[in-house]
Amino acid sequence: MNKINGYTEEEATGLIEYIYMGKNAGKTLSYLFETYGKEHSRAKGSVRNYYYAFLKKQDDSRVKQILQGKDLQAGIIRPFTEEETDEMLRQVLREKSKGISVRRAIYNVSGGDGKLMLRIQNKYRNLMKKQPERVAKAAEEAGVPEEKSFLQRRLEREIDALYSRLAVDLRKENERLRTELEKLRKSQDE
């Protein structure tokens, strides 16, 4: 069985044909990856990764043959430079310090450019998760309060929920004690 990056030539041809027809019908790549994955018992991310890896194999004659006559191409992935990353972080953190959501902050920083928003969102999430010290440094440089980690936010939510539950229990207990006190006062008056 002759395979291209783990798919048989028949599977690869089927995927490319599916994507080509779907794009011509106005479907998004995300939708096509998801529906193809469901139809072929593959994860959406796996289909996406295969598709992009396939498009990059232009030096393989089989790939050229399958892609012939189809205008399918992958854009060049341009990673953030270190300077761009730090500046983007400072901008997002400044926006967030105004009391707006992360999504709104990213929207403002990107100027509403959908592709840039997605790039910034993915980079920001990655930094929050994997480089919290870098986020803290950027917050300090931007003169804004430090971002809380996922675990800190989760702990705060759990503490808030505990306080809420305790407050309800204390109100009930307080009401019960008031009722008892009233009963005692009435029995003493009689």
Salt bridges, closest charged atoms under 4 A:
GLU9 OE2 - ARG62 NH1 3.83
GLU11 OE2 - ARG42 NH2 3.08
GLU17 OE1 - LYS70 NZ 3.09
GLU34 OE2 - LYS38 NZ 3.28
ASP60 OD2 - ARG62 NH2 2.84
GLU82 OE1 - ARG134 NH2 2.85
GLU84 OE2 - ARG78 NH1 3.42
ASP86 OD1 - ARG134 NE 2.88
GLU87 OE1 - ARG90 NH2 3.02
GLU95 OE2 - LYS98 NZ 2.89
GLU141 OE1 - ARG90 NH1 2.69
GLU141 OE2 - LYS137 NZ 3.78
GLU147 OE2 - LYS96 NZ 2.97
GLU156 OE1 - LYS148 NZ 3.04
GLU158 OE2 - ARG154 NE 3.41
GLU173 OE2 - ARG176 NH2 2.59
GLU175 OE1 - ARG178 NH1 3.69
GLU180 OE2 - LYS183 NZ 3.98
GLU182 OE2 - ARG185 NH1 3.56
